[in-house]
Amino acid sequence: MSITSTQKYIATPLGQLFSQTWQVKSCDKAPIILLHDSLGCIELWRDFPSQLAHITQRTVIAYDRLGFGKSSLHPAQLDADFVVSEAIEDFKALLAAYEVTDFVVMGHSVGGGMAVACAAAYPQQCVALITEAAQAFNDNKIRQEIQAAANIFQDPQQLARLAKYHAEKAQWVLDAWVSTWLSPAFEHWHIDQQAALVQAPSLILHGELDEYGSLAQPERFKANLANLAQVHIVQGGHHILHKEQPDLVLNIIQDFLAHVA
């Protein structure tokens, strides 16, 4: 079955959100909405959304969060509650723009935490939750790895690579990641409360060797999710599982969603 892709901008009080869909014809199943990571955007998902639409036979919708990719500049720095506020701001605007009722939400890295917040905020609409390499809480391992990455980005060539996807917003994107996660206000951040409110069936994907989250992260999700979550640890996997082992990730998701409306 062929996949058609379309793009559009969504107006919000703070600026335009760039979005893209991979449409499956004659599909009556809930679409999958993708939430990207701290340095990500639609373009950095590569061909994963198209592959996901094909294997699940569901429409896939992705968007660049405000300040990222082709979306508008963010007017300020990120607040300490930005992970949870995404559910009631940009995500809400996306649902309205596409007239989405029921949905599957999937997030990578910090997008996984946002996906948890979205599932908690829309318990009647979210039919399934999928996280990949998500952080349930902040800890020393995460902060140490982010600081190491920040040191690497002091090389102008590294920032130039980021600008390929975020243009003039690249420095803001980097600062939003580093400054937020390393700030004292974010030191004790966690998403336990939102996880406990999730009612949808959940799939937690995590790499055995994830640089930005030990196996304590999926264990924390499993302990706090109100439903019986499926946790899948990918042996030898790191932080970007959909890029490292796409076929495995796609097949796991297909199996998980096989009985979801």
Secondary structure, DSSP 8 states (H G I E B T S, - for coil): --EEEEEEEEEETTEEEEEEEEEETT--S--EEEE--TT--GGGGTTHHHHHHHHHTS-EEEE--TTSTTS---SS---TTHHHHHHHTHHHHHHHHTT--SEEEEEETHHHHHHHHHHHH-TTTEEEEEEES--SB--HHHHHHHHHHHHHTTSHHHHHHHHHHHGGGHHHHHHHHHHHHHSGGGTT-B-HHHHTT--S-EEEEEETT-TT--THHHHHHHHH-SS--EEEEETT--S-HHHHSHHHHHHHHHHHHTT--
